Amino acid sequence: MKQGISITLRTQGDSLVRLTGLLYRKGYIVESLSVGPDSCQGHVQVNAVVTNSQAAHRQLYSHVSKLVGVVKVEDCYLGG
């Protein structure tokens, strides 16, 4: 199952490394990853499309929201 997730991170030296490391360690297959500035200064917006099982859908949200530097996590519906 493909899952879209939008994450707002504080601009810290290792925030993106922590996020990608988590995705790798948990075995998610990253199909797309984009990073750009957020409207709020000092934050970046990360959009990712990952493939995982139905059971892992909520776990991903939970794991990401616990990371240091994460401000907000949102699910993105990927129609189809």
N, CA, C and O atoms as a CHARMM CRD file, in Angstrom:
* protein
*
  320
    1    1 MET  N      0.83800  -1.17300   0.00000 PROA 1      0.00000
    2    1 MET  CA     0.00000   0.00000   0.00000 PROA 1      0.00000
    3    1 MET  C      0.88600   1.24000   0.00000 PROA 1      0.00000
    4    1 MET  O      1.83200   1.33500   0.78200 PROA 1      0.00000
    5    2 LYS  N      0.57800   2.18600  -0.87700 PROA 2      0.00000
    6    2 LYS  CA     1.32000   3.44500  -0.89800 PROA 2      0.00000
    7    2 LYS  C      0.69900   4.40900   0.10100 PROA 2      0.00000
    8    2 LYS  O     -0.52100   4.50500   0.22700 PROA 2      0.00000
    9    3 GLN  N      1.56200   5.11400   0.80200 PROA 3      0.00000
   10    3 GLN  CA     1.11200   6.07600   1.80000 PROA 3      0.00000
   11    3 GLN  C      1.86600   7.37700   1.60200 PROA 3      0.00000
   12    3 GLN  O      3.09000   7.38300   1.47900 PROA 3      0.00000
   13    4 GLY  N      1.13600   8.47100   1.57200 PROA 4      0.00000
   14    4 GLY  CA     1.75000   9.79200   1.50400 PROA 4      0.00000
   15    4 GLY  C      1.77100  10.39200   2.89200 PROA 4      0.00000
   16    4 GLY  O      0.81000  10.26400   3.65200 PROA 4      0.00000
   17    5 ILE  N      2.86200  11.04300   3.21700 PROA 5      0.00000
   18    5 ILE  CA     2.97500  11.65600   4.53300 PROA 5      0.00000
   19    5 ILE  C      3.67500  13.00300   4.37300 PROA 5      0.00000
   20    5 ILE  O      4.66800  13.11700   3.65500 PROA 5      0.00000
   21    6 SER  N      3.15400  14.00200   5.04000 PROA 6      0.00000
   22    6 SER  CA     3.71600  15.34300   5.00800 PROA 6      0.00000
   23    6 SER  C      4.21800  15.67500   6.40800 PROA 6      0.00000
   24    6 SER  O      3.47700  15.56600   7.38500 PROA 6      0.00000
   25    7 ILE  N      5.47600  16.07800   6.49700 PROA 7      0.00000
   26    7 ILE  CA     6.11700  16.29300   7.79100 PROA 7      0.00000
   27    7 ILE  C      6.73100  17.68900   7.82200 PROA 7      0.00000
   28    7 ILE  O      7.41800  18.09600   6.88600 PROA 7      0.00000
   29    8 THR  N      6.48100  18.40600   8.88900 PROA 8      0.00000
   30    8 THR  CA     7.13000  19.69600   9.10600 PROA 8      0.00000
   31    8 THR  C      8.21000  19.49000  10.16100 PROA 8      0.00000
   32    8 THR  O      7.93300  19.05300  11.27800 PROA 8      0.00000
   33    9 LEU  N      9.44900  19.81300   9.78500 PROA 9      0.00000
   34    9 LEU  CA    10.60300  19.63700  10.67200 PROA 9      0.00000
   35    9 LEU  C     11.20500  20.98600  11.03300 PROA 9      0.00000
   36    9 LEU  O     11.16700  21.92800  10.24200 PROA 9      0.00000
   37   10 ARG  N     11.76400  21.06700  12.24100 PROA 10     0.00000
   38   10 ARG  CA    12.58000  22.23000  12.59000 PROA 10     0.00000
   39   10 ARG  C     13.87600  22.12300  11.79200 PROA 10     0.00000
   40   10 ARG  O     14.38200  21.02600  11.55800 PROA 10     0.00000
   41   11 THR  N     14.40100  23.25600  11.38500 PROA 11     0.00000
   42   11 THR  CA    15.65200  23.25600  10.64200 PROA 11     0.00000
   43   11 THR  C     16.79200  23.02800  11.63200 PROA 11     0.00000
   44   11 THR  O     17.28700  23.96100  12.26400 PROA 11     0.00000
   45   12 GLN  N     17.19100  21.76900  11.74700 PROA 12     0.00000
   46   12 GLN  CA    18.31600  21.37700  12.59600 PROA 12     0.00000
   47   12 GLN  C     19.25500  20.55700  11.72900 PROA 12     0.00000
   48   12 GLN  O     18.84400  20.01800  10.70200 PROA 12     0.00000
   49   13 GLY  N     20.49000  20.46300  12.13100 PROA 13     0.00000
   50   13 GLY  CA    21.47500  19.76700  11.32900 PROA 13     0.00000
   51   13 GLY  C     21.16000  18.32100  11.02000 PROA 13     0.00000
   52   13 GLY  O     21.49200  17.83200   9.94000 PROA 13     0.00000
   53   14 ASP  N     20.51800  17.62500  11.95600 PROA 14     0.00000
   54   14 ASP  CA    20.32500  16.19500  11.75000 PROA 14     0.00000
   55   14 ASP  C     18.86200  15.76100  11.64100 PROA 14     0.00000
   56   14 ASP  O     18.58400  14.56200  11.66700 PROA 14     0.00000
   57   15 SER  N     17.93700  16.68300  11.52200 PROA 15     0.00000
   58   15 SER  CA    16.51600  16.32200  11.47100 PROA 15     0.00000
   59   15 SER  C     16.19300  15.42200  10.28600 PROA 15     0.00000
   60   15 SER  O     15.50800  14.41000  10.43900 PROA 15     0.00000
   61   16 LEU  N     16.68200  15.78600   9.11100 PROA 16     0.00000
   62   16 LEU  CA    16.40000  14.99100   7.91700 PROA 16     0.00000
   63   16 LEU  C     17.09900  13.63600   7.97800 PROA 16     0.00000
   64   16 LEU  O     16.55500  12.63400   7.51300 PROA 16     0.00000
   65   17 VAL  N     18.29100  13.60200   8.54500 PROA 17     0.00000
   66   17 VAL  CA    19.01900  12.34000   8.70100 PROA 17     0.00000
   67   17 VAL  C     18.25700  11.40400   9.63700 PROA 17     0.00000
   68   17 VAL  O     18.16100  10.20500   9.37200 PROA 17     0.00000
   69   18 ARG  N     17.72100  11.93900  10.71900 PROA 18     0.00000
   70   18 ARG  CA    16.93500  11.12600  11.64800 PROA 18     0.00000
   71   18 ARG  C     15.70000  10.54600  10.96200 PROA 18     0.00000
   72   18 ARG  O     15.36200   9.37800  11.15900 PROA 18     0.00000
   73   19 LEU  N     15.03100  11.36700  10.15700 PROA 19     0.00000
   74   19 LEU  CA    13.82700  10.91500   9.46400 PROA 19     0.00000
   75   19 LEU  C     14.14000   9.81000   8.46100 PROA 19     0.00000
   76   19 LEU  O     13.48800   8.76500   8.47000 PROA 19     0.00000
   77   20 THR  N     15.12200  10.02600   7.60400 PROA 20     0.00000
   78   20 THR  CA    15.45100   9.00700   6.60500 PROA 20     0.00000
   79   20 THR  C     16.01800   7.75400   7.26500 PROA 20     0.00000
   80   20 THR  O     15.77800   6.64500   6.78900 PROA 20     0.00000
   81   21 GLY  N     16.76000   7.91500   8.34500 PROA 21     0.00000
   82   21 GLY  CA    17.26500   6.75700   9.08300 PROA 21     0.00000
   83   21 GLY  C     16.13900   5.92300   9.66000 PROA 21     0.00000
   84   21 GLY  O     16.19800   4.69400   9.63300 PROA 21     0.00000
   85   22 LEU  N     15.11700   6.57800  10.18100 PROA 22     0.00000
   86   22 LEU  CA    13.95300   5.86900  10.71300 PROA 22     0.00000
   87   22 LEU  C     13.25800   5.07200   9.61300 PROA 22     0.00000
   88   22 LEU  O     12.93300   3.90000   9.80200 PROA 22     0.00000
   89   23 LEU  N     13.03200   5.70600   8.46800 PROA 23     0.00000
   90   23 LEU  CA    12.37200   5.01700   7.35700 PROA 23     0.00000
   91   23 LEU  C     13.17700   3.79300   6.92100 PROA 23     0.00000
   92   23 LEU  O     12.60500   2.74300   6.63000 PROA 23     0.00000
   93   24 TYR  N     14.49900   3.93000   6.87600 PROA 24     0.00000
   94   24 TYR  CA    15.36500   2.81400   6.49400 PROA 24     0.00000
   95   24 TYR  C     15.31700   1.69200   7.52900 PROA 24     0.00000
   96   24 TYR  O     15.13600   0.52700   7.17600 PROA 24     0.00000
   97   25 ARG  N     15.47800   2.03900   8.80300 PROA 25     0.00000
   98   25 ARG  CA    15.50700   1.02700   9.86600 PROA 25     0.00000
   99   25 ARG  C     14.20300   0.25000   9.96200 PROA 25     0.00000
  100   25 ARG  O     14.21200  -0.94900  10.24100 PROA 25     0.00000
  101   26 LYS  N     13.08500   0.92500   9.73400 PROA 26     0.00000
  102   26 LYS  CA    11.77900   0.27300   9.84400 PROA 26     0.00000
  103   26 LYS  C     11.39600  -0.47400   8.56800 PROA 26     0.00000
  104   26 LYS  O     10.36400  -1.14400   8.53500 PROA 26     0.00000
  105   27 GLY  N     12.20800  -0.36900   7.52400 PROA 27     0.00000
  106   27 GLY  CA    11.98600  -1.14700   6.30800 PROA 27     0.00000
  107   27 GLY  C     10.98100  -0.56900   5.33000 PROA 27     0.00000
  108   27 GLY  O     10.46100  -1.29700   4.48400 PROA 27     0.00000
  109   28 TYR  N     10.69500   0.72200   5.42200 PROA 28     0.00000
  110   28 TYR  CA     9.77500   1.34200   4.46700 PROA 28     0.00000
  111   28 TYR  C     10.49800   1.57600   3.14700 PROA 28     0.00000
  112   28 TYR  O     11.66500   1.96700   3.13400 PROA 28     0.00000
  113   29 ILE  N      9.81200   1.34000   2.05400 PROA 29     0.00000
  114   29 ILE  CA    10.36800   1.59600   0.73100 PROA 29     0.00000
  115   29 ILE  C      9.94300   3.00300   0.33300 PROA 29     0.00000
  116   29 ILE  O      8.75700   3.27100   0.14200 PROA 29     0.00000
  117   30 VAL  N     10.91500   3.89600   0.20800 PROA 30     0.00000
  118   30 VAL  CA    10.63300   5.29100  -0.12600 PROA 30     0.00000
  119   30 VAL  C     10.58200   5.42000  -1.64600 PROA 30     0.00000
  120   30 VAL  O     11.58700   5.21300  -2.32500 PROA 30     0.00000
  121   31 GLU  N      9.41600   5.76000  -2.17300 PROA 31     0.00000
  122   31 GLU  CA     9.25400   5.93400  -3.61200 PROA 31     0.00000
  123   31 GLU  C      9.51300   7.36600  -4.03900 PROA 31     0.00000
  124   31 GLU  O      9.95800   7.61300  -5.16000 PROA 31     0.00000
  125   32 SER  N      9.24000   8.30900  -3.15300 PROA 32     0.00000
  126   32 SER  CA     9.43400   9.71800  -3.47000 PROA 32     0.00000
  127   32 SER  C      9.71100  10.47700  -2.17900 PROA 32     0.00000
  128   32 SER  O      9.10500  10.21200  -1.14100 PROA 32     0.00000
  129   33 LEU  N     10.63600  11.42400  -2.26400 PROA 33     0.00000
  130   33 LEU  CA    10.96100  12.25600  -1.10600 PROA 33     0.00000
  131   33 LEU  C     11.29400  13.65300  -1.61500 PROA 33     0.00000
  132   33 LEU  O     12.19600  13.82200  -2.43600 PROA 33     0.00000
  133   34 SER  N     10.56900  14.64600  -1.13000 PROA 34     0.00000
  134   34 SER  CA    10.86800  16.02600  -1.52200 PROA 34     0.00000
  135   34 SER  C     10.95200  16.89200  -0.27100 PROA 34     0.00000
  136   34 SER  O     10.18600  16.72700   0.67900 PROA 34     0.00000
  137   35 VAL  N     11.89900  17.81200  -0.29900 PROA 35     0.00000
  138   35 VAL  CA    12.14200  18.69100   0.84100 PROA 35     0.00000
  139   35 VAL  C     12.17700  20.12800   0.33300 PROA 35     0.00000
  140   35 VAL  O     12.80500  20.42500  -0.68300 PROA 35     0.00000
  141   36 GLY  N     11.49900  21.00800   1.04700 PROA 36     0.00000
  142   36 GLY  CA    11.48700  22.41800   0.65700 PROA 36     0.00000
  143   36 GLY  C     11.22600  23.30100   1.85800 PROA 36     0.00000
  144   36 GLY  O     10.87700  22.81300   2.93300 PROA 36     0.00000
  145   37 PRO  N     11.39500  24.59900   1.67600 PROA 37     0.00000
  146   37 PRO  CA    11.15600  25.52900   2.78400 PROA 37     0.00000
  147   37 PRO  C      9.67800  25.57300   3.15300 PROA 37     0.00000
  148   37 PRO  O      8.80800  25.39000   2.30100 PROA 37     0.00000
  149   38 ASP  N      9.41100  25.81500   4.40900 PROA 38     0.00000
  150   38 ASP  CA     8.04100  25.94800   4.90000 PROA 38     0.00000
  151   38 ASP  C      7.72100  27.43700   5.02100 PROA 38     0.00000
  152   38 ASP  O      8.62700  28.27100   5.01600 PROA 38     0.00000
  153   39 SER  N      6.45900  27.76500   5.12600 PROA 39     0.00000
  154   39 SER  CA     6.06200  29.16900   5.26100 PROA 39     0.00000
  155   39 SER  C      6.52900  29.76700   6.58600 PROA 39     0.00000
  156   39 SER  O      6.67900  30.98400   6.70100 PROA 39     0.00000
  157   40 CYS  N      6.75500  28.92400   7.57300 PROA 40     0.00000
  158   40 CYS  CA     7.23500  29.36700   8.88200 PROA 40     0.00000
  159   40 CYS  C      8.76500  29.31300   8.89500 PROA 40     0.00000
  160   40 CYS  O      9.34800  28.26200   8.63100 PROA 40     0.00000
  161   41 GLN  N      9.40300  30.41600   9.19400 PROA 41     0.00000
  162   41 GLN  CA    10.85700  30.46900   9.19000 PROA 41     0.00000
  163   41 GLN  C     11.42900  29.50900  10.22500 PROA 41     0.00000
  164   41 GLN  O     10.91600  29.40800  11.34000 PROA 41     0.00000
  165   42 GLY  N     12.49500  28.80500   9.85100 PROA 42     0.00000
  166   42 GLY  CA    13.12600  27.86000  10.75600 PROA 42     0.00000
  167   42 GLY  C     12.57200  26.45200  10.63400 PROA 42     0.00000
  168   42 GLY  O     12.92500  25.57200  11.41900 PROA 42     0.00000
  169   43 HSD  N     11.69600  26.23200   9.64200 PROA 43     0.00000
  170   43 HSD  CA    11.10900  24.91900   9.42200 PROA 43     0.00000
  171   43 HSD  C     11.24700  24.52100   7.95300 PROA 43     0.00000
  172   43 HSD  O     11.33000  25.37800   7.07300 PROA 43     0.00000
  173   44 VAL  N     11.26900  23.22000   7.70300 PROA 44     0.00000
  174   44 VAL  CA    11.24100  22.69200   6.34000 PROA 44     0.00000
  175   44 VAL  C     10.06300  21.73200   6.21200 PROA 44     0.00000
  176   44 VAL  O      9.62800  21.12500   7.19100 PROA 44     0.00000
  177   45 GLN  N      9.55800  21.60800   4.99400 PROA 45     0.00000
  178   45 GLN  CA     8.44100  20.72000   4.70100 PROA 45     0.00000
  179   45 GLN  C      8.97800  19.51000   3.94800 PROA 45     0.00000
  180   45 GLN  O      9.65800  19.66400   2.93300 PROA 45     0.00000
  181   46 VAL  N      8.68000  18.31200   4.43300 PROA 46     0.00000
  182   46 VAL  CA     9.10300  17.07000   3.79800 PROA 46     0.00000
  183   46 VAL  C      7.85400  16.31300   3.36800 PROA 46     0.00000
  184   46 VAL  O      6.95600  16.06900   4.17300 PROA 46     0.00000
  185   47 ASN  N      7.80600  15.94500   2.09500 PROA 47     0.00000
  186   47 ASN  CA     6.71400  15.12900   1.58200 PROA 47     0.00000
  187   47 ASN  C      7.31000  13.81400   1.11000 PROA 47     0.00000
  188   47 ASN  O      8.28200  13.80200   0.35500 PROA 47     0.00000
  189   48 ALA  N      6.73300  12.71600   1.55000 PROA 48     0.00000
  190   48 ALA  CA     7.25400  11.40200   1.19400 PROA 48     0.00000
  191   48 ALA  C      6.12100  10.48300   0.77200 PROA 48     0.00000
  192   48 ALA  O      5.00600  10.56700   1.28700 PROA 48     0.00000
  193   49 VAL  N      6.42500   9.60500  -0.17600 PROA 49     0.00000
  194   49 VAL  CA     5.52000   8.52600  -0.55200 PROA 49     0.00000
  195   49 VAL  C      6.26600   7.24200  -0.23700 PROA 49     0.00000
  196   49 VAL  O      7.34600   6.99700  -0.77300 PROA 49     0.00000
  197   50 VAL  N      5.69100   6.42800   0.62900 PROA 50     0.00000
  198   50 VAL  CA     6.32200   5.17800   1.04200 PROA 50     0.00000
  199   50 VAL  C      5.37200   4.01600   0.79000 PROA 50     0.00000
  200   50 VAL  O      4.15300   4.18100   0.76600 PROA 50     0.00000
  201   51 THR  N      5.95400   2.84400   0.60200 PROA 51     0.00000
  202   51 THR  CA     5.17500   1.62400   0.43900 PROA 51     0.00000
  203   51 THR  C      5.30800   0.81900   1.71500 PROA 51     0.00000
  204   51 THR  O      6.41300   0.58200   2.20400 PROA 51     0.00000
  205   52 ASN  N      4.16900   0.40100   2.25000 PROA 52     0.00000
  206   52 ASN  CA     4.17500  -0.41900   3.45800 PROA 52     0.00000
  207   52 ASN  C      2.90600  -1.25000   3.50900 PROA 52     0.00000
  208   52 ASN  O      2.03900  -1.13100   2.64300 PROA 52     0.00000
  209   53 SER  N      2.80300  -2.08000   4.51400 PROA 53     0.00000
  210   53 SER  CA     1.60400  -2.89400   4.68900 PROA 53     0.00000
  211   53 SER  C      0.51500  -2.06400   5.35600 PROA 53     0.00000
  212   53 SER  O      0.79300  -1.00600   5.92100 PROA 53     0.00000
  213   54 GLN  N     -0.70300  -2.53500   5.29000 PROA 54     0.00000
  214   54 GLN  CA    -1.83200  -1.83600   5.90200 PROA 54     0.00000
  215   54 GLN  C     -1.61100  -1.67300   7.40800 PROA 54     0.00000
  216   54 GLN  O     -1.93000  -0.62900   7.97700 PROA 54     0.00000
  217   55 ALA  N     -1.06300  -2.71300   8.04900 PROA 55     0.00000
  218   55 ALA  CA    -0.84900  -2.67200   9.49800 PROA 55     0.00000
  219   55 ALA  C      0.19200  -1.62400   9.89200 PROA 55     0.00000
  220   55 ALA  O      0.12900  -1.07100  10.99000 PROA 55     0.00000
  221   56 ALA  N      1.14000  -1.35100   9.00900 PROA 56     0.00000
  222   56 ALA  CA     2.22200  -0.42100   9.32300 PROA 56     0.00000
  223   56 ALA  C      1.82100   1.03700   9.11800 PROA 56     0.00000
  224   56 ALA  O      2.58700   1.94100   9.45400 PROA 56     0.00000
  225   57 HSD  N      0.64200   1.27300   8.57700 PROA 57     0.00000
  226   57 HSD  CA     0.19700   2.63400   8.27100 PROA 57     0.00000
  227   57 HSD  C      0.19800   3.52800   9.51600 PROA 57     0.00000
  228   57 HSD  O      0.76700   4.61900   9.49300 PROA 57     0.00000
  229   58 ARG  N     -0.41900   3.08100  10.57200 PROA 58     0.00000
  230   58 ARG  CA    -0.47900   3.88900  11.80600 PROA 58     0.00000
  231   58 ARG  C      0.86000   3.92800  12.52000 PROA 58     0.00000
  232   58 ARG  O      1.19300   4.91800  13.17000 PROA 58     0.00000
  233   59 GLN  N      1.62700   2.85400  12.40100 PROA 59     0.00000
  234   59 GLN  CA     2.93700   2.81600  13.04800 PROA 59     0.00000
  235   59 GLN  C      3.85400   3.88800  12.47700 PROA 59     0.00000
  236   59 GLN  O      4.59400   4.53300  13.21900 PROA 59     0.00000
  237   60 LEU  N      3.81000   4.08200  11.16100 PROA 60     0.00000
  238   60 LEU  CA     4.65600   5.09900  10.54500 PROA 60     0.00000
  239   60 LEU  C      4.33900   6.47400  11.12800 PROA 60     0.00000
  240   60 LEU  O      5.24700   7.21500  11.50700 PROA 60     0.00000
  241   61 TYR  N      3.07300   6.80900  11.19700 PROA 61     0.00000
  242   61 TYR  CA     2.64100   8.08900  11.75900 PROA 61     0.00000
  243   61 TYR  C      3.14300   8.23100  13.19700 PROA 61     0.00000
  244   61 TYR  O      3.64800   9.28600  13.58200 PROA 61     0.00000
  245   62 SER  N      3.00400   7.18000  13.97600 PROA 62     0.00000
  246   62 SER  CA     3.41400   7.20200  15.37600 PROA 62     0.00000
  247   62 SER  C      4.92500   7.36800  15.52300 PROA 62     0.00000
  248   62 SER  O      5.38900   8.18800  16.31500 PROA 62     0.00000
  249   63 HSD  N      5.68900   6.59200  14.76000 PROA 63     0.00000
  250   63 HSD  CA     7.15000   6.65900  14.84900 PROA 63     0.00000
  251   63 HSD  C      7.67300   8.03400  14.44000 PROA 63     0.00000
  252   63 HSD  O      8.53200   8.60200  15.11400 PROA 63     0.00000
  253   64 VAL  N      7.15900   8.56300  13.34500 PROA 64     0.00000
  254   64 VAL  CA     7.64100   9.85200  12.84700 PROA 64     0.00000
  255   64 VAL  C      7.30900  10.97100  13.82500 PROA 64     0.00000
  256   64 VAL  O      8.13100  11.85800  14.05400 PROA 64     0.00000
  257   65 SER  N      6.11800  10.93700  14.40000 PROA 65     0.00000
  258   65 SER  CA     5.72200  12.01900  15.30700 PROA 65     0.00000
  259   65 SER  C      6.55400  12.05100  16.58800 PROA 65     0.00000
  260   65 SER  O      6.58600  13.07300  17.27300 PROA 65     0.00000
  261   66 LYS  N      7.22600  10.95300  16.91900 PROA 66     0.00000
  262   66 LYS  CA     8.06500  10.90200  18.11500 PROA 66     0.00000
  263   66 LYS  C      9.49100  11.40000  17.87700 PROA 66     0.00000
  264   66 LYS  O     10.24500  11.58900  18.83100 PROA 66     0.00000
  265   67 LEU  N      9.86700  11.61300  16.62100 PROA 67     0.00000
  266   67 LEU  CA    11.22700  12.04900  16.32100 PROA 67     0.00000
  267   67 LEU  C     11.49800  13.45700  16.84900 PROA 67     0.00000
  268   67 LEU  O     10.60900  14.30800  16.87400 PROA 67     0.00000
  269   68 VAL  N     12.73600  13.68400  17.26900 PROA 68     0.00000
  270   68 VAL  CA    13.16700  15.01100  17.71200 PROA 68     0.00000
  271   68 VAL  C     13.15300  15.94900  16.50600 PROA 68     0.00000
  272   68 VAL  O     13.66400  15.60400  15.44000 PROA 68     0.00000
  273   69 GLY  N     12.57900  17.11100  16.67400 PROA 69     0.00000
  274   69 GLY  CA    12.55900  18.09900  15.60600 PROA 69     0.00000
  275   69 GLY  C     11.30300  18.09100  14.75700 PROA 69     0.00000
  276   69 GLY  O     11.12800  18.96800  13.91100 PROA 69     0.00000
  277   70 VAL  N     10.42100  17.11900  14.96500 PROA 70     0.00000
  278   70 VAL  CA     9.18300  17.05300  14.18700 PROA 70     0.00000
  279   70 VAL  C      8.15200  17.98200  14.81500 PROA 70     0.00000
  280   70 VAL  O      7.87100  17.89300  16.01000 PROA 70     0.00000
  281   71 VAL  N      7.59600  18.86800  14.00700 PROA 71     0.00000
  282   71 VAL  CA     6.59800  19.82400  14.47100 PROA 71     0.00000
  283   71 VAL  C      5.19300  19.31100  14.18800 PROA 71     0.00000
  284   71 VAL  O      4.31400  19.38800  15.04700 PROA 71     0.00000
  285   72 LYS  N      4.97900  18.77800  12.96400 PROA 72     0.00000
  286   72 LYS  CA     3.64400  18.33900  12.56500 PROA 72     0.00000
  287   72 LYS  C      3.75800  17.19700  11.56400 PROA 72     0.00000
  288   72 LYS  O      4.66100  17.19300  10.72600 PROA 72     0.00000
  289   73 VAL  N      2.84600  16.22800  11.64600 PROA 73     0.00000
  290   73 VAL  CA     2.78700  15.10000  10.71800 PROA 73     0.00000
  291   73 VAL  C      1.35600  14.98700  10.21300 PROA 73     0.00000
  292   73 VAL  O      0.40700  15.02000  10.99800 PROA 73     0.00000
  293   74 GLU  N      1.20500  14.85200   8.89200 PROA 74     0.00000
  294   74 GLU  CA    -0.12500  14.70600   8.30000 PROA 74     0.00000
  295   74 GLU  C     -0.11200  13.58500   7.27400 PROA 74     0.00000
  296   74 GLU  O      0.85700  13.42000   6.53300 PROA 74     0.00000
  297   75 ASP  N     -1.19700  12.81300   7.23700 PROA 75     0.00000
  298   75 ASP  CA    -1.38300  11.81900   6.18800 PROA 75     0.00000
  299   75 ASP  C     -1.86300  12.52800   4.93700 PROA 75     0.00000
  300   75 ASP  O     -2.63800  13.48200   5.01200 PROA 75     0.00000
  301   76 CYS  N     -1.40500  12.06500   3.79900 PROA 76     0.00000
  302   76 CYS  CA    -1.85400  12.60800   2.51800 PROA 76     0.00000
  303   76 CYS  C     -2.53600  11.49000   1.74800 PROA 76     0.00000
  304   76 CYS  O     -1.94000  10.43700   1.52100 PROA 76     0.00000
  305   77 TYR  N     -3.76700  11.70700   1.34900 PROA 77     0.00000
  306   77 TYR  CA    -4.50300  10.69800   0.59600 PROA 77     0.00000
  307   77 TYR  C     -3.94800  10.61800  -0.81500 PROA 77     0.00000
  308   77 TYR  O     -3.83200  11.62900  -1.50800 PROA 77     0.00000
  309   78 LEU  N     -3.60500   9.40500  -1.23600 PROA 78     0.00000
  310   78 LEU  CA    -3.09400   9.18100  -2.58400 PROA 78     0.00000
  311   78 LEU  C     -4.16900   8.45800  -3.38000 PROA 78     0.00000
  312   78 LEU  O     -4.08800   7.23900  -3.53500 PROA 78     0.00000
  313   79 GLY  N     -5.13900   9.13900  -3.87300 PROA 79     0.00000
  314   79 GLY  CA    -6.27000   8.53400  -4.57800 PROA 79     0.00000
  315   79 GLY  C     -5.86100   7.41800  -5.51600 PROA 79     0.00000
  316   79 GLY  O     -4.78100   7.44800  -6.10500 PROA 79     0.00000
  317   80 GLY  N     -6.73400   6.43500  -5.65000 PROA 80     0.00000
  318   80 GLY  CA    -6.47900   5.33000  -6.56600 PROA 80     0.00000
  319   80 GLY  C     -6.06400   4.15700  -5.90500 PROA 80     0.00000
  320   80 GLY  O     -5.81200   3.14000  -6.55100 PROA 80     0.00000
